[in-house]
Amino acid sequence: MRVSTPVAQQGKRTGWSKKERHYVYLGLAFASPWIIGFLVFTVYPFFGSLYFSLTDYDLFSPPRWVGLDNYKQIIADSGFYKSLGNTFFMAFISVPITLTCSLLIALLLNTKVKGINYYRTIFYLPSVIPIVASALLWTWMLNPDFGLINMVLRSLGLPDPAWLLDPRYTKPSLILMSLWGSGAGALIFLAALQGVPKQYYEAAQVDGANWWHRFWRITVPALSPIILFQLIMGLIGAFQIFTESYILAGGKVDGGKSLGGPDQSLLFYAVNLYQEAFVYLKMGYASALAWILFLIVLLITFVLLKTSGRWVYYGGD
């Protein structure tokens, strides 16, 4: 008599059993809110914006196909280049400064002193303040007449610039404001610092390495994956600056021309996109701007990831 083995029986099996199908359907039912939300709020807007970028659309009339005319208009638009230049300034000047400040704070918070947990809390607290409240606070602090910063500068006999009224100082004002929230990045750096093996520092100290050599040869390579992560996230965030600029510039169109404040010095890419879409109601043109922004961020992220192998070190390296 021939006896079928479990392997033979398993080989004959096709499809799912009734119980397995039940669990699959149950899992899909529990995941359906997320799946529906992803399709409605991510996939549809993604491809919808691509379609609208090829049309002339103002929200009140049906979209009219214009092909690549919106992209041709972007190339000839001086506001596009102005907003892109302002955004590049914040991305490649403000982000490295903020990262450096976060790392320095993390190094200070990694020391063993009395009450260090309180210091860590104090440095992190500004990061949990809503960005609108923080921007309003800085609007008062940077007021040229009765702001706290200028009061301190005048008491020291130093020049007191008109921070938010002078185009030369509007972007430095935003950099100061970004340093206010360095505690969040410092917390991530602090967690990474505490994961660096102490044996590395002890061995380097025995070999006569000073503080700078230990920092540059051990700390920085050990933190390089975190630096890469924070750099990418910081650049993506810099290309989406909106709330700070909108509030510091007063949240109104300057002389019927722009939301960008004095001499359009606060006209960042996201502000320009918002202005084209919701002030001028040029939704098709704004969609084209959004796709240009997507491609720029994608290219910068790709370049960073492609070159990271030269300076990022992981645990097995």
Secondary structure as the mmCIF struct_conf table of DSSP 4:
data_model
#
loop_
_struct_conf.conf_type_id
_struct_conf.id
_struct_conf.beg_label_comp_id
_struct_conf.beg_label_asym_id
_struct_conf.beg_label_seq_id
_struct_conf.end_label_comp_id
_struct_conf.end_label_asym_id
_struct_conf.end_label_seq_id
HELX_RH_AL_P HELX_RH_AL_P1 PRO A 6 LYS A 12
BEND BEND1 GLY A 15 GLY A 15
HELX_RH_AL_P HELX_RH_AL_P2 LYS A 18 PHE A 38
HELX_RH_PI_P HELX_RH_PI_P1 LEU A 39 VAL A 43
HELX_RH_AL_P HELX_RH_AL_P3 TYR A 44 PHE A 52
TURN_TY1_P TURN_TY1_P1 SER A 53 LEU A 54
STRN STRN1 THR A 55 ASP A 56
BEND BEND2 LEU A 59 SER A 61
STRN STRN2 ARG A 64 TRP A 65
TURN_TY1_P TURN_TY1_P2 GLY A 67 LEU A 68
HELX_RH_AL_P HELX_RH_AL_P4 ASP A 69 ILE A 75
TURN_TY1_P TURN_TY1_P3 ALA A 76 ALA A 76
HELX_RH_AL_P HELX_RH_AL_P5 SER A 78 PHE A 89
HELX_RH_PI_P HELX_RH_PI_P2 MET A 90 SER A 94
HELX_RH_AL_P HELX_RH_AL_P6 VAL A 95 LEU A 109
TURN_TY1_P TURN_TY1_P4 ASN A 110 ASN A 110
BEND BEND3 THR A 111 THR A 111
TURN_TY1_P TURN_TY1_P5 LYS A 114 GLY A 115
HELX_RH_AL_P HELX_RH_AL_P7 ILE A 116 VAL A 128
BEND BEND4 ILE A 129 ILE A 129
HELX_RH_AL_P HELX_RH_AL_P8 ILE A 131 MET A 141
TURN_TY1_P TURN_TY1_P6 LEU A 142 LEU A 142
TURN_TY1_P TURN_TY1_P7 PRO A 144 PHE A 146
HELX_RH_AL_P HELX_RH_AL_P9 LEU A 148 SER A 155
TURN_TY1_P TURN_TY1_P8 LEU A 156 GLY A 157
TURN_TY1_P TURN_TY1_P9 TRP A 163 LEU A 165
BEND BEND5 ASP A 166 ASP A 166
HELX_RH_AL_P HELX_RH_AL_P10 PRO A 167 TRP A 180
TURN_TY1_P TURN_TY1_P10 GLY A 181 SER A 182
HELX_RH_AL_P HELX_RH_AL_P11 GLY A 183 LEU A 193
TURN_TY1_P TURN_TY1_P11 GLN A 194 GLY A 195
BEND BEND6 VAL A 196 VAL A 196
HELX_RH_AL_P HELX_RH_AL_P12 LYS A 198 VAL A 206
TURN_TY1_P TURN_TY1_P12 ASP A 207 GLY A 208
HELX_RH_AL_P HELX_RH_AL_P13 TRP A 211 ARG A 214
HELX_RH_PI_P HELX_RH_PI_P3 PHE A 215 THR A 219
HELX_RH_AL_P HELX_RH_AL_P14 VAL A 220 ALA A 238
TURN_TY1_P TURN_TY1_P13 PHE A 239 GLN A 240
HELX_RH_AL_P HELX_RH_AL_P15 THR A 243 LEU A 248
TURN_TY1_P TURN_TY1_P14 ALA A 249 GLY A 250
BEND BEND7 GLY A 251 LYS A 252
STRN STRN3 ASP A 254 ASP A 254
TURN_TY1_P TURN_TY1_P15 GLY A 255 LYS A 257
STRN STRN4 SER A 258 SER A 258
BEND BEND8 LEU A 259 GLY A 260
HELX_RH_3T_P HELX_RH_3T_P1 PRO A 262 GLN A 264
TURN_TY1_P TURN_TY1_P16 SER A 265 LEU A 266
HELX_RH_AL_P HELX_RH_AL_P16 TYR A 269 TYR A 274
HELX_RH_PI_P HELX_RH_PI_P4 GLN A 275 VAL A 279
BEND BEND9 TYR A 280 TYR A 280
HELX_RH_AL_P HELX_RH_AL_P17 MET A 283 THR A 307
HELX_RH_3T_P HELX_RH_3T_P2 SER A 308 ARG A 310
TURN_TY1_P TURN_TY1_P17 TRP A 311 TRP A 311
TURN_TY1_P TURN_TY1_P18 GLY A 315 GLY A 316
#
